[in-house]
Amino acid sequence: MTTTATTPDLTEALATVLERRYSCRAFTDEPVDGATLRRLFTLAQRTPSWCNSQAWQVHLVSGDDVAPFSERLVARVMAGGPTPDVTNPEKYEGVYADRRRTCGHALYEAVGIARDDQEGRLRQMLENFRFFGAPHVAIITSPKALGPYGVMDCGGYVANLLNLADSLGLGAIAQGAIGMYADAVREHLDVPADRDVVCAVAIGHPDPDHPVNSFRTEREDVANAVTGLPA
Ligand SMILES: Cc1cc2nc3c(=O)[nH]c(=O)nc-3n(C[C@H](O)[C@H](O)[C@H](O)COP(=O)(O)O)c2cc1C
């Protein structure tokens, strides 16, 4: 039987990434160099998936192609309601509603938008469709035929992208908001009809001075999340 040697340094390195990464919502204009992008996406290919099906396909939009994509999405958002491929949550209740509210408040507080400032809230919401100024955005799609299993695989892929981005000194954020307007994404990027648009991941260099990057979210105590954990 083969065993993997324990490597405390590796665990510490991974712990550092898991503990310090955050959703970056303001980027500098500086593009990420090609070698770093290739490393990021090459390593993310190691993501495990059901039967190794590797459900994800990625459209990476960069540089001058970002603005027209963004304009298209903003126009779509202002024109009417969302049309997601992946079903929206039915409702957030109890602890899920609480956590959602807490993270929303932290975001608006960081950028000084009051609760009753509807215009400010709309402006901040629309930042999603500017990809928060990121020079790169990855659109993640999954085969419709794989249903929730494919979407789950894409979730693992997205988590790896986010952690890898941090480890490479980059900022990144998953954006379910982009998936809400799957029709516009599909049309703009020519996403095949047999694939679901899952979400986006904006990638770039974080703007360290922007207040939106200053807040951090909390996590539930492990004892409340894992049943059967030894004391
Ligand atoms: C699948 C997924 C979709 C998300 N979609 C959005 C989004 O559309 N807009 C946004 O501002 N944040 C989005 N987020 C970021 C979450 O709000 C964030 O991960 C959560 O509050 C935890 O904070 P942290 O990422 O800073 O640790 C998304 C995160 C995930 C994992």
The ligand as an SDF file (V2000), in Angstrom:
LIG
                    3D

 31 33  0  0  0  0  0  0  0  0999 V2000
  -20.2940   30.5260   -6.8400 C   0  0  0  0  0  0  0  0  0  0  0  0
  -20.1080   31.8980   -6.2690 C   0  0  0  0  0  0  0  0  0  0  0  0
  -20.7550   32.9730   -6.8680 C   0  0  0  0  0  0  0  0  0  0  0  0
  -20.5620   34.2700   -6.3640 C   0  0  0  0  0  0  0  0  0  0  0  0
  -21.1680   35.3220   -6.9960 N   0  0  0  0  0  0  0  0  0  0  0  0
  -20.8940   36.5910   -6.5950 C   0  0  0  0  0  0  0  0  0  0  0  0
  -21.3990   37.6890   -7.3300 C   0  0  0  0  0  0  0  0  0  0  0  0
  -22.1030   37.5480   -8.3300 O   0  0  0  0  0  0  0  0  0  0  0  0
  -21.0670   38.9420   -6.9130 N   0  0  0  0  0  0  0  0  0  0  0  0
  -20.2900   39.1530   -5.8000 C   0  0  0  0  0  0  0  0  0  0  0  0
  -20.0220   40.3200   -5.4790 O   0  0  0  0  0  0  0  0  0  0  0  0
  -19.7870   38.1150   -5.0970 N   0  0  0  0  0  0  0  0  0  0  0  0
  -20.0590   36.8510   -5.4740 C   0  0  0  0  0  0  0  0  0  0  0  0
  -19.5130   35.7830   -4.8010 N   0  0  0  0  0  0  0  0  0  0  0  0
  -18.6100   36.0290   -3.6720 C   0  0  0  0  0  0  0  0  0  0  0  0
  -19.2400   35.6670   -2.3110 C   0  0  0  0  0  0  0  0  0  0  0  0
  -20.0660   36.7030   -1.8860 O   0  0  0  0  0  0  0  0  0  0  0  0
  -18.0820   35.4160   -1.3310 C   0  0  0  0  0  0  0  0  0  0  0  0
  -17.3420   34.2930   -1.7550 O   0  0  0  0  0  0  0  0  0  0  0  0
  -18.5750   35.1500    0.0970 C   0  0  0  0  0  0  0  0  0  0  0  0
  -19.2500   36.2660    0.6160 O   0  0  0  0  0  0  0  0  0  0  0  0
  -17.4000   34.7890    1.0170 C   0  0  0  0  0  0  0  0  0  0  0  0
  -16.4610   35.8400    1.0370 O   0  0  0  0  0  0  0  0  0  0  0  0
  -14.9550   35.6640    0.5290 P   0  0  0  0  0  0  0  0  0  0  0  0
  -14.9770   35.1270   -0.8660 O   0  0  0  0  0  0  0  0  0  0  0  0
  -14.3770   37.0610    0.5750 O   0  0  0  0  0  0  0  0  0  0  0  0
  -14.2650   34.7150    1.4560 O   0  0  0  0  0  0  0  0  0  0  0  0
  -19.7110   34.4810   -5.2560 C   0  0  0  0  0  0  0  0  0  0  0  0
  -19.0680   33.3770   -4.6750 C   0  0  0  0  0  0  0  0  0  0  0  0
  -19.2490   32.1100   -5.1670 C   0  0  0  0  0  0  0  0  0  0  0  0
  -18.4900   30.9690   -4.5470 C   0  0  0  0  0  0  0  0  0  0  0  0
  1  2  1  0
  2  3  1  0
  2 30  2  0
  3  4  2  0
  4  5  1  0
  4 28  1  0
  5  6  2  0
  6  7  1  0
  6 13  1  0
  7  8  2  0
  7  9  1  0
  9 10  1  0
 10 11  2  0
 10 12  1  0
 12 13  2  0
 13 14  1  0
 14 15  1  0
 14 28  1  0
 15 16  1  0
 16 17  1  0
 16 18  1  0
 18 19  1  0
 18 20  1  0
 20 21  1  0
 20 22  1  0
 22 23  1  0
 23 24  1  0
 24 25  2  0
 24 26  1  0
 24 27  1  0
 28 29  2  0
 29 30  1  0
 30 31  1  0
M  END
$$$$
